[in-house]
Amino acid sequence: MSENSSEALAEFLKARVGDHLRSVIFYDDEGGEVVYVRDDVADQYTDEDVAEVVRDVRLEAVDKPHQESLYTHGSLECTLRSFGDAVELHFPHDETCGTAVALDSEVFPMHNTFVERCLDAMEE
């Protein structure tokens, strides 16, 4: 995969979810590149913050083969993190490169409902 695939994903997501797309970042073994960032999101992060996010997803990508060996589910395609205000998707292409996407949480209403119900079940 290349930065072009991340750009293609950004275009797809802009058409699909519009203003709910927060950011798309491509990274490889040479560093990271912000492919797209919504203006209000850009105002919330410094360059150092973005570098930390890139460092985090790169570390996760290094673990891709290990994760695939632990589970008999096939290739690890994506990880998802659900926060109160956003959903983070990480697509590790291989051990050194991938794409990280942030979306507003309302893009996943069914997911958030399911997760919220699970959280509620654990609190009871």
TORKE-752078 format. One record per residue: z, y, x of N, C-alpha, C in turn; residue number from 1; residue in one letter. Coordinates in nm, 3 decimals. Atoms other than C-alpha are relative to their C-alpha. Example, Ala and Ser with C-alpha at 12.3 -4.5 7.8 and 13.67 -1.06 7.14 Angstrom:
BEGIN
<n.w: 0.000	n.v: -0.119	n.u: 0.089	ca.w: 0.780	ca.v: -0.450	ca.u: 1.230	c.w: 0.000	c.v: 0.120	c.u: 0.090	resi: 1	resn: A>
<n.w: -0.006	n.v: -0.119	n.u: -0.082	ca.w: 0.714	ca.v: -0.106	ca.u: 1.367	c.w: 0.073	c.v: 0.109	c.u: -0.077	resi: 2	resn: S>
% end
This chain:
BEGIN
<n.w: 0.000	n.v: -0.118	n.u: 0.084	ca.w: 0.000	ca.v: 0.000	ca.u: 0.000	c.w: 0.000	c.v: 0.124	c.u: 0.088	resi: 1	resn: M>
<n.w: 0.009	n.v: -0.124	n.u: -0.075	ca.w: -0.056	ca.v: 0.354	ca.u: 0.104	c.w: 0.051	c.v: 0.115	c.u: -0.086	resi: 2	resn: S>
<n.w: -0.040	n.v: -0.118	n.u: 0.076	ca.w: 0.035	ca.v: 0.704	ca.u: 0.001	c.w: -0.093	c.v: 0.020	c.u: -0.119	resi: 3	resn: E>
<n.w: 0.094	n.v: -0.012	n.u: 0.112	ca.w: -0.279	ca.v: 0.694	ca.u: -0.217	c.w: 0.048	c.v: -0.077	c.u: -0.122	resi: 4	resn: N>
<n.w: -0.050	n.v: 0.076	n.u: 0.115	ca.w: -0.121	ca.v: 0.424	ca.u: -0.434	c.w: 0.116	c.v: 0.074	c.u: -0.067	resi: 5	resn: S>
<n.w: -0.109	n.v: -0.079	n.u: 0.058	ca.w: 0.186	ca.v: 0.646	ca.u: -0.481	c.w: -0.055	c.v: 0.121	c.u: -0.075	resi: 6	resn: S>
<n.w: 0.065	n.v: -0.112	n.u: 0.069	ca.w: -0.039	ca.v: 0.938	ca.u: -0.573	c.w: -0.060	c.v: -0.047	c.u: -0.132	resi: 7	resn: E>
<n.w: 0.057	n.v: 0.057	n.u: 0.122	ca.w: -0.219	ca.v: 0.717	ca.u: -0.826	c.w: 0.111	c.v: -0.026	c.u: -0.102	resi: 8	resn: A>
<n.w: -0.113	n.v: 0.023	n.u: 0.089	ca.w: 0.119	ca.v: 0.616	ca.u: -0.972	c.w: 0.050	c.v: 0.132	c.u: -0.058	resi: 9	resn: L>
<n.w: -0.045	n.v: -0.131	n.u: 0.048	ca.w: 0.223	ca.v: 0.983	ca.u: -0.995	c.w: -0.093	c.v: 0.052	c.u: -0.109	resi: 10	resn: A>
<n.w: 0.097	n.v: -0.044	n.u: 0.101	ca.w: -0.096	ca.v: 1.066	ca.u: -1.186	c.w: 0.016	c.v: -0.080	c.u: -0.129	resi: 11	resn: E>
<n.w: -0.022	n.v: 0.086	n.u: 0.117	ca.w: -0.042	ca.v: 0.769	ca.u: -1.420	c.w: 0.125	c.v: 0.044	c.u: -0.075	resi: 12	resn: F>
<n.w: -0.126	n.v: -0.037	n.u: 0.064	ca.w: 0.318	ca.v: 0.872	ca.u: -1.486	c.w: -0.006	c.v: 0.138	c.u: -0.062	resi: 13	resn: L>
<n.w: 0.015	n.v: -0.134	n.u: 0.060	ca.w: 0.229	ca.v: 1.238	ca.u: -1.543	c.w: -0.072	c.v: -0.010	c.u: -0.133	resi: 14	resn: K>
<n.w: 0.073	n.v: 0.018	n.u: 0.125	ca.w: -0.019	ca.v: 1.125	ca.u: -1.808	c.w: 0.083	c.v: -0.075	c.u: -0.103	resi: 15	resn: A>
<n.w: -0.076	n.v: 0.088	n.u: 0.090	ca.w: 0.221	ca.v: 0.869	ca.u: -1.955	c.w: 0.128	c.v: 0.065	c.u: -0.051	resi: 16	resn: R>
<n.w: -0.131	n.v: -0.054	n.u: 0.041	ca.w: 0.558	ca.v: 1.052	ca.u: -1.958	c.w: 0.009	c.v: 0.151	c.u: 0.010	resi: 17	resn: V>
<n.w: 0.004	n.v: -0.146	n.u: -0.005	ca.w: 0.458	ca.v: 1.413	ca.u: -1.894	c.w: 0.114	c.v: 0.061	c.u: 0.079	resi: 18	resn: G>
<n.w: -0.107	n.v: -0.076	n.u: -0.067	ca.w: 0.746	ca.v: 1.645	ca.u: -1.811	c.w: 0.126	c.v: -0.082	c.u: 0.027	resi: 19	resn: D>
<n.w: -0.116	n.v: 0.085	n.u: -0.028	ca.w: 0.991	ca.v: 1.354	ca.u: -1.800	c.w: -0.007	c.v: -0.062	c.u: 0.139	resi: 20	resn: H>
<n.w: 0.010	n.v: 0.045	n.u: -0.139	ca.w: 0.862	ca.v: 1.265	ca.u: -1.454	c.w: 0.074	c.v: 0.099	c.u: 0.088	resi: 21	resn: L>
<n.w: -0.080	n.v: -0.086	n.u: -0.086	ca.w: 1.113	ca.v: 1.401	ca.u: -1.207	c.w: -0.057	c.v: 0.006	c.u: 0.142	resi: 22	resn: R>
<n.w: 0.052	n.v: 0.000	n.u: -0.137	ca.w: 0.973	ca.v: 1.289	ca.u: -0.871	c.w: -0.064	c.v: -0.134	c.u: 0.034	resi: 23	resn: S>
<n.w: 0.061	n.v: 0.119	n.u: -0.059	ca.w: 0.762	ca.v: 1.041	ca.u: -0.678	c.w: 0.001	c.v: 0.023	c.u: 0.151	resi: 24	resn: V>
<n.w: -0.007	n.v: -0.009	n.u: -0.146	ca.w: 0.823	ca.v: 0.976	ca.u: -0.308	c.w: -0.064	c.v: -0.126	c.u: 0.059	resi: 25	resn: I>
<n.w: 0.055	n.v: 0.111	n.u: -0.077	ca.w: 0.616	ca.v: 0.760	ca.u: -0.076	c.w: 0.070	c.v: -0.002	c.u: 0.134	resi: 26	resn: F>
<n.w: -0.059	n.v: 0.010	n.u: -0.133	ca.w: 0.774	ca.v: 0.629	ca.u: 0.242	c.w: -0.063	c.v: -0.118	c.u: 0.074	resi: 27	resn: Y>
<n.w: 0.043	n.v: 0.111	n.u: -0.086	ca.w: 0.669	ca.v: 0.412	ca.u: 0.533	c.w: 0.085	c.v: 0.005	c.u: 0.126	resi: 28	resn: D>
<n.w: -0.083	n.v: 0.005	n.u: -0.120	ca.w: 0.799	ca.v: 0.334	ca.u: 0.880	c.w: -0.005	c.v: 0.128	c.u: 0.082	resi: 29	resn: D>
<n.w: 0.008	n.v: -0.127	n.u: -0.071	ca.w: 0.701	ca.v: 0.683	ca.u: 0.996	c.w: 0.076	c.v: 0.113	c.u: -0.069	resi: 30	resn: E>
<n.w: -0.072	n.v: -0.104	n.u: 0.072	ca.w: 0.894	ca.v: 0.877	ca.u: 0.731	c.w: -0.030	c.v: -0.003	c.u: -0.148	resi: 31	resn: G>
<n.w: 0.021	n.v: -0.009	n.u: 0.143	ca.w: 0.866	ca.v: 0.995	ca.u: 0.373	c.w: -0.077	c.v: 0.124	c.u: -0.037	resi: 32	resn: G>
<n.w: 0.080	n.v: -0.112	n.u: 0.048	ca.w: 0.645	ca.v: 1.225	ca.u: 0.172	c.w: 0.024	c.v: 0.014	c.u: -0.150	resi: 33	resn: E>
<n.w: -0.014	n.v: -0.026	n.u: 0.143	ca.w: 0.722	ca.v: 1.385	ca.u: -0.164	c.w: -0.141	c.v: 0.017	c.u: -0.056	resi: 34	resn: V>
<n.w: 0.132	n.v: -0.003	n.u: 0.061	ca.w: 0.410	ca.v: 1.313	ca.u: -0.366	c.w: -0.002	c.v: 0.094	c.u: -0.120	resi: 35	resn: V>
<n.w: -0.014	n.v: -0.088	n.u: 0.116	ca.w: 0.533	ca.v: 1.494	ca.u: -0.675	c.w: 0.148	c.v: 0.028	c.u: -0.021	resi: 36	resn: Y>
<n.w: -0.136	n.v: -0.033	n.u: 0.041	ca.w: 0.848	ca.v: 1.678	ca.u: -0.773	c.w: -0.008	c.v: 0.113	c.u: -0.103	resi: 37	resn: V>
<n.w: -0.005	n.v: -0.102	n.u: 0.105	ca.w: 0.917	ca.v: 1.876	ca.u: -1.089	c.w: 0.079	c.v: 0.118	c.u: 0.054	resi: 38	resn: R>
<n.w: -0.060	n.v: -0.121	n.u: -0.057	ca.w: 1.020	ca.v: 2.236	ca.u: -1.014	c.w: 0.153	c.v: 0.003	c.u: -0.012	resi: 39	resn: D>
<n.w: -0.146	n.v: -0.008	n.u: 0.016	ca.w: 1.372	ca.v: 2.215	ca.u: -1.159	c.w: 0.071	c.v: -0.106	c.u: 0.083	resi: 40	resn: D>
<n.w: -0.058	n.v: 0.106	n.u: -0.084	ca.w: 1.436	ca.v: 1.891	ca.u: -0.969	c.w: -0.004	c.v: 0.044	c.u: 0.146	resi: 41	resn: V>
<n.w: 0.013	n.v: -0.048	n.u: -0.138	ca.w: 1.309	ca.v: 2.043	ca.u: -0.644	c.w: 0.112	c.v: 0.098	c.u: 0.035	resi: 42	resn: A>
<n.w: -0.106	n.v: -0.099	n.u: -0.023	ca.w: 1.567	ca.v: 2.321	ca.u: -0.685	c.w: 0.136	c.v: -0.065	c.u: 0.024	resi: 43	resn: D>
<n.w: -0.129	n.v: 0.069	n.u: -0.011	ca.w: 1.848	ca.v: 2.061	ca.u: -0.690	c.w: 0.020	c.v: -0.072	c.u: 0.133	resi: 44	resn: Q>
<n.w: -0.005	n.v: 0.081	n.u: -0.121	ca.w: 1.766	ca.v: 1.894	ca.u: -0.356	c.w: -0.046	c.v: 0.079	c.u: 0.122	resi: 45	resn: Y>
<n.w: 0.043	n.v: -0.057	n.u: -0.128	ca.w: 1.750	ca.v: 2.015	ca.u: 0.002	c.w: -0.091	c.v: -0.101	c.u: 0.070	resi: 46	resn: T>
<n.w: 0.081	n.v: 0.092	n.u: -0.080	ca.w: 1.514	ca.v: 1.863	ca.u: 0.258	c.w: 0.087	c.v: -0.113	c.u: 0.055	resi: 47	resn: D>
<n.w: -0.092	n.v: 0.101	n.u: -0.051	ca.w: 1.817	ca.v: 1.681	ca.u: 0.398	c.w: 0.036	c.v: -0.102	c.u: -0.108	resi: 48	resn: E>
<n.w: -0.027	n.v: 0.091	n.u: 0.111	ca.w: 1.895	ca.v: 1.535	ca.u: 0.054	c.w: -0.116	c.v: -0.098	c.u: -0.019	resi: 49	resn: D>
<n.w: 0.118	n.v: 0.084	n.u: 0.016	ca.w: 1.539	ca.v: 1.405	ca.u: 0.025	c.w: -0.007	c.v: -0.101	c.u: 0.114	resi: 50	resn: V>
<n.w: -0.001	n.v: 0.092	n.u: -0.115	ca.w: 1.564	ca.v: 1.256	ca.u: 0.375	c.w: 0.101	c.v: -0.111	c.u: -0.020	resi: 51	resn: A>
<n.w: -0.102	n.v: 0.102	n.u: 0.028	ca.w: 1.882	ca.v: 1.073	ca.u: 0.268	c.w: -0.051	c.v: -0.101	c.u: -0.103	resi: 52	resn: E>
<n.w: 0.057	n.v: 0.090	n.u: 0.101	ca.w: 1.706	ca.v: 0.930	ca.u: -0.039	c.w: -0.103	c.v: -0.091	c.u: 0.066	resi: 53	resn: V>
<n.w: 0.101	n.v: 0.081	n.u: -0.070	ca.w: 1.415	ca.v: 0.815	ca.u: 0.179	c.w: 0.067	c.v: -0.103	c.u: 0.087	resi: 54	resn: V>
<n.w: -0.074	n.v: 0.092	n.u: -0.086	ca.w: 1.658	ca.v: 0.658	ca.u: 0.425	c.w: 0.059	c.v: -0.115	c.u: -0.083	resi: 55	resn: R>
<n.w: -0.061	n.v: 0.101	n.u: 0.086	ca.w: 1.832	ca.v: 0.475	ca.u: 0.139	c.w: -0.103	c.v: -0.101	c.u: -0.052	resi: 56	resn: D>
<n.w: 0.100	n.v: 0.095	n.u: 0.053	ca.w: 1.517	ca.v: 0.326	ca.u: -0.016	c.w: -0.066	c.v: -0.078	c.u: 0.112	resi: 57	resn: V>
<n.w: 0.055	n.v: 0.074	n.u: -0.112	ca.w: 1.381	ca.v: 0.234	ca.u: 0.326	c.w: 0.093	c.v: -0.115	c.u: 0.040	resi: 58	resn: R>
<n.w: -0.097	n.v: 0.107	n.u: -0.030	ca.w: 1.701	ca.v: 0.037	ca.u: 0.395	c.w: -0.008	c.v: -0.111	c.u: -0.104	resi: 59	resn: L>
<n.w: 0.014	n.v: 0.099	n.u: 0.107	ca.w: 1.662	ca.v: -0.134	ca.u: 0.060	c.w: -0.126	c.v: -0.084	c.u: 0.020	resi: 60	resn: E>
<n.w: 0.127	n.v: 0.072	n.u: -0.021	ca.w: 1.301	ca.v: -0.227	ca.u: 0.143	c.w: 0.012	c.v: -0.103	c.u: 0.112	resi: 61	resn: A>
<n.w: -0.020	n.v: 0.094	n.u: -0.110	ca.w: 1.410	ca.v: -0.391	ca.u: 0.469	c.w: 0.060	c.v: -0.130	c.u: -0.053	resi: 62	resn: V>
<n.w: -0.069	n.v: 0.116	n.u: 0.057	ca.w: 1.619	ca.v: -0.626	ca.u: 0.254	c.w: -0.087	c.v: -0.078	c.u: -0.100	resi: 63	resn: D>
<n.w: 0.089	n.v: 0.066	n.u: 0.097	ca.w: 1.321	ca.v: -0.725	ca.u: 0.032	c.w: -0.016	c.v: -0.150	c.u: 0.026	resi: 64	resn: K>
<n.w: 0.015	n.v: 0.145	n.u: -0.023	ca.w: 1.257	ca.v: -1.064	ca.u: 0.202	c.w: 0.130	c.v: -0.077	c.u: -0.026	resi: 65	resn: P>
<n.w: -0.128	n.v: 0.065	n.u: 0.024	ca.w: 1.628	ca.v: -1.146	ca.u: 0.190	c.w: 0.027	c.v: -0.014	c.u: -0.150	resi: 66	resn: H>
<n.w: -0.019	n.v: 0.005	n.u: 0.145	ca.w: 1.649	ca.v: -1.058	ca.u: -0.179	c.w: -0.089	c.v: -0.107	c.u: -0.063	resi: 67	resn: Q>
<n.w: 0.092	n.v: 0.099	n.u: 0.055	ca.w: 1.343	ca.v: -1.271	ca.u: -0.253	c.w: 0.045	c.v: -0.142	c.u: 0.033	resi: 68	resn: E>
<n.w: -0.047	n.v: 0.133	n.u: -0.038	ca.w: 1.501	ca.v: -1.565	ca.u: -0.066	c.w: 0.125	c.v: -0.042	c.u: -0.078	resi: 69	resn: S>
<n.w: -0.122	n.v: 0.030	n.u: 0.075	ca.w: 1.825	ca.v: -1.540	ca.u: -0.269	c.w: -0.029	c.v: -0.049	c.u: -0.142	resi: 70	resn: L>
<n.w: 0.031	n.v: 0.028	n.u: 0.139	ca.w: 1.660	ca.v: -1.563	ca.u: -0.609	c.w: -0.133	c.v: -0.074	c.u: -0.009	resi: 71	resn: Y>
<n.w: 0.126	n.v: 0.075	n.u: 0.018	ca.w: 1.392	ca.v: -1.803	ca.u: -0.729	c.w: -0.082	c.v: 0.065	c.u: -0.112	resi: 72	resn: T>
<n.w: 0.070	n.v: -0.077	n.u: 0.103	ca.w: 1.225	ca.v: -1.530	ca.u: -0.934	c.w: -0.137	c.v: 0.048	c.u: 0.045	resi: 73	resn: H>
<n.w: 0.127	n.v: -0.049	n.u: -0.051	ca.w: 0.919	ca.v: -1.466	ca.u: -0.717	c.w: 0.019	c.v: 0.127	c.u: 0.082	resi: 74	resn: G>
<n.w: 0.000	n.v: -0.121	n.u: -0.081	ca.w: 0.833	ca.v: -1.142	ca.u: -0.541	c.w: 0.082	c.v: 0.111	c.u: -0.066	resi: 75	resn: S>
<n.w: -0.074	n.v: -0.116	n.u: 0.049	ca.w: 1.068	ca.v: -0.844	ca.u: -0.575	c.w: -0.098	c.v: 0.114	c.u: -0.020	resi: 76	resn: L>
<n.w: 0.099	n.v: -0.103	n.u: 0.034	ca.w: 0.850	ca.v: -0.589	ca.u: -0.753	c.w: 0.061	c.v: 0.139	c.u: -0.011	resi: 77	resn: E>
<n.w: -0.059	n.v: -0.130	n.u: 0.030	ca.w: 1.093	ca.v: -0.313	ca.u: -0.847	c.w: 0.149	c.v: -0.016	c.u: -0.019	resi: 78	resn: C>
<n.w: -0.141	n.v: -0.008	n.u: 0.037	ca.w: 1.458	ca.v: -0.221	ca.u: -0.860	c.w: 0.017	c.v: 0.123	c.u: -0.088	resi: 79	resn: T>
<n.w: -0.023	n.v: -0.108	n.u: 0.096	ca.w: 1.597	ca.v: 0.006	ca.u: -1.130	c.w: 0.146	c.v: 0.039	c.u: 0.007	resi: 80	resn: L>
<n.w: -0.136	n.v: -0.053	n.u: 0.005	ca.w: 1.903	ca.v: 0.229	ca.u: -1.123	c.w: 0.006	c.v: 0.095	c.u: -0.119	resi: 81	resn: R>
<n.w: -0.014	n.v: -0.083	n.u: 0.119	ca.w: 2.019	ca.v: 0.383	ca.u: -1.447	c.w: 0.120	c.v: 0.091	c.u: 0.016	resi: 82	resn: S>
<n.w: -0.104	n.v: -0.101	n.u: -0.008	ca.w: 2.218	ca.v: 0.704	ca.u: -1.421	c.w: 0.009	c.v: 0.070	c.u: -0.136	resi: 83	resn: F>
<n.w: -0.014	n.v: -0.071	n.u: 0.127	ca.w: 2.340	ca.v: 0.926	ca.u: -1.703	c.w: -0.120	c.v: 0.085	c.u: -0.035	resi: 84	resn: G>
<n.w: 0.108	n.v: -0.094	n.u: 0.027	ca.w: 2.055	ca.v: 1.173	ca.u: -1.666	c.w: -0.136	c.v: -0.045	c.u: 0.049	resi: 85	resn: D>
<n.w: 0.128	n.v: 0.041	n.u: -0.058	ca.w: 1.785	ca.v: 0.979	ca.u: -1.483	c.w: -0.003	c.v: -0.150	c.u: 0.023	resi: 86	resn: A>
<n.w: 0.024	n.v: 0.138	n.u: -0.037	ca.w: 1.637	ca.v: 0.640	ca.u: -1.413	c.w: -0.080	c.v: 0.002	c.u: 0.128	resi: 87	resn: V>
<n.w: 0.066	n.v: 0.009	n.u: -0.129	ca.w: 1.537	ca.v: 0.559	ca.u: -1.057	c.w: -0.069	c.v: -0.135	c.u: 0.011	resi: 88	resn: E>
<n.w: 0.077	n.v: 0.122	n.u: -0.023	ca.w: 1.263	ca.v: 0.302	ca.u: -0.993	c.w: -0.040	c.v: -0.003	c.u: 0.147	resi: 89	resn: L>
<n.w: 0.040	n.v: 0.016	n.u: -0.140	ca.w: 1.201	ca.v: 0.169	ca.u: -0.644	c.w: -0.095	c.v: -0.117	c.u: 0.009	resi: 90	resn: H>
<n.w: 0.103	n.v: 0.101	n.u: -0.018	ca.w: 0.883	ca.v: -0.022	ca.u: -0.570	c.w: -0.018	c.v: -0.027	c.u: 0.149	resi: 91	resn: F>
<n.w: 0.017	n.v: 0.030	n.u: -0.143	ca.w: 0.922	ca.v: -0.176	ca.u: -0.222	c.w: -0.129	c.v: -0.080	c.u: 0.019	resi: 92	resn: P>
<n.w: 0.128	n.v: 0.067	n.u: -0.020	ca.w: 0.568	ca.v: -0.263	ca.u: -0.118	c.w: 0.011	c.v: -0.112	c.u: 0.102	resi: 93	resn: H>
<n.w: -0.030	n.v: 0.101	n.u: -0.101	ca.w: 0.686	ca.v: -0.451	ca.u: 0.189	c.w: 0.128	c.v: 0.044	c.u: 0.069	resi: 94	resn: D>
<n.w: -0.126	n.v: -0.030	n.u: -0.067	ca.w: 0.966	ca.v: -0.426	ca.u: 0.444	c.w: 0.007	c.v: 0.141	c.u: 0.058	resi: 95	resn: E>
<n.w: 0.000	n.v: -0.131	n.u: -0.064	ca.w: 0.861	ca.v: -0.083	ca.u: 0.570	c.w: -0.052	c.v: 0.113	c.u: -0.087	resi: 96	resn: T>
<n.w: 0.052	n.v: -0.109	n.u: 0.081	ca.w: 0.696	ca.v: 0.108	ca.u: 0.288	c.w: 0.019	c.v: -0.029	c.u: -0.148	resi: 97	resn: C>
<n.w: -0.016	n.v: 0.013	n.u: 0.144	ca.w: 0.728	ca.v: 0.173	ca.u: -0.082	c.w: -0.009	c.v: 0.134	c.u: -0.068	resi: 98	resn: G>
<n.w: 0.006	n.v: -0.119	n.u: 0.083	ca.w: 0.745	ca.v: 0.424	ca.u: -0.361	c.w: 0.128	c.v: 0.008	c.u: -0.082	resi: 99	resn: T>
<n.w: -0.119	n.v: -0.025	n.u: 0.082	ca.w: 1.052	ca.v: 0.575	ca.u: -0.529	c.w: -0.037	c.v: 0.101	c.u: -0.108	resi: 100	resn: A>
<n.w: 0.034	n.v: -0.083	n.u: 0.116	ca.w: 1.022	ca.v: 0.729	ca.u: -0.875	c.w: 0.128	c.v: 0.035	c.u: -0.074	resi: 101	resn: V>
<n.w: -0.110	n.v: -0.041	n.u: 0.086	ca.w: 1.271	ca.v: 0.929	ca.u: -1.080	c.w: -0.057	c.v: 0.053	c.u: -0.131	resi: 102	resn: A>
<n.w: 0.041	n.v: -0.040	n.u: 0.135	ca.w: 1.233	ca.v: 0.975	ca.u: -1.455	c.w: 0.123	c.v: 0.047	c.u: -0.077	resi: 103	resn: L>
<n.w: -0.110	n.v: -0.035	n.u: 0.088	ca.w: 1.447	ca.v: 1.147	ca.u: -1.714	c.w: 0.042	c.v: -0.124	c.u: -0.078	resi: 104	resn: D>
<n.w: -0.052	n.v: 0.122	n.u: 0.063	ca.w: 1.669	ca.v: 0.890	ca.u: -1.882	c.w: -0.057	c.v: -0.025	c.u: -0.139	resi: 105	resn: S>
<n.w: 0.053	n.v: 0.023	n.u: 0.134	ca.w: 1.517	ca.v: 0.946	ca.u: -2.226	c.w: -0.133	c.v: -0.075	c.u: -0.002	resi: 106	resn: E>
<n.w: 0.123	n.v: 0.080	n.u: -0.007	ca.w: 1.199	ca.v: 0.775	ca.u: -2.104	c.w: 0.031	c.v: -0.146	c.u: -0.030	resi: 107	resn: V>
<n.w: -0.042	n.v: 0.138	n.u: 0.019	ca.w: 1.396	ca.v: 0.448	ca.u: -2.130	c.w: 0.102	c.v: -0.012	c.u: -0.113	resi: 108	resn: F>
<n.w: -0.104	n.v: 0.003	n.u: 0.104	ca.w: 1.571	ca.v: 0.479	ca.u: -2.467	c.w: 0.048	c.v: -0.142	c.u: -0.031	resi: 109	resn: P>
<n.w: -0.043	n.v: 0.137	n.u: 0.028	ca.w: 1.573	ca.v: 0.102	ca.u: -2.529	c.w: 0.084	c.v: -0.052	c.u: 0.115	resi: 110	resn: M>
<n.w: -0.077	n.v: 0.046	n.u: -0.116	ca.w: 1.692	ca.v: 0.035	ca.u: -2.174	c.w: 0.138	c.v: 0.062	c.u: -0.001	resi: 111	resn: H>
<n.w: -0.130	n.v: -0.066	n.u: 0.000	ca.w: 1.965	ca.v: 0.294	ca.u: -2.197	c.w: 0.089	c.v: -0.053	c.u: -0.112	resi: 112	resn: N>
<n.w: -0.078	n.v: 0.056	n.u: 0.109	ca.w: 2.073	ca.v: 0.158	ca.u: -2.535	c.w: 0.055	c.v: -0.136	c.u: 0.039	resi: 113	resn: T>
<n.w: -0.044	n.v: 0.132	n.u: -0.041	ca.w: 2.090	ca.v: -0.195	ca.u: -2.396	c.w: 0.109	c.v: 0.010	c.u: 0.106	resi: 114	resn: F>
<n.w: -0.100	n.v: -0.018	n.u: -0.106	ca.w: 2.279	ca.v: -0.085	ca.u: -2.085	c.w: 0.129	c.v: 0.055	c.u: -0.060	resi: 115	resn: V>
<n.w: -0.119	n.v: -0.057	n.u: 0.061	ca.w: 2.515	ca.v: 0.127	ca.u: -2.293	c.w: 0.076	c.v: -0.104	c.u: -0.082	resi: 116	resn: E>
<n.w: -0.067	n.v: 0.106	n.u: 0.077	ca.w: 2.585	ca.v: -0.170	ca.u: -2.522	c.w: 0.070	c.v: -0.098	c.u: 0.092	resi: 117	resn: R>
<n.w: -0.065	n.v: 0.088	n.u: -0.097	ca.w: 2.659	ca.v: -0.388	ca.u: -2.220	c.w: 0.127	c.v: 0.065	c.u: 0.054	resi: 118	resn: C>
<n.w: -0.118	n.v: -0.071	n.u: -0.048	ca.w: 2.895	ca.v: -0.123	ca.u: -2.083	c.w: 0.111	c.v: 0.001	c.u: -0.106	resi: 119	resn: L>
<n.w: -0.098	n.v: 0.001	n.u: 0.108	ca.w: 3.065	ca.v: -0.099	ca.u: -2.422	c.w: 0.064	c.v: -0.137	c.u: -0.014	resi: 120	resn: D>
<n.w: -0.052	n.v: 0.136	n.u: 0.012	ca.w: 3.101	ca.v: -0.478	ca.u: -2.437	c.w: 0.102	c.v: -0.031	c.u: 0.108	resi: 121	resn: A>
<n.w: -0.093	n.v: 0.025	n.u: -0.109	ca.w: 3.274	ca.v: -0.480	ca.u: -2.099	c.w: 0.130	c.v: 0.077	c.u: -0.018	resi: 122	resn: M>
<n.w: -0.119	n.v: -0.083	n.u: 0.021	ca.w: 3.518	ca.v: -0.208	ca.u: -2.209	c.w: 0.089	c.v: -0.053	c.u: -0.111	resi: 123	resn: E>
<n.w: -0.079	n.v: 0.051	n.u: 0.113	ca.w: 3.630	ca.v: -0.396	ca.u: -2.521	c.w: 0.096	c.v: -0.106	c.u: 0.042	resi: 124	resn: E>
% end
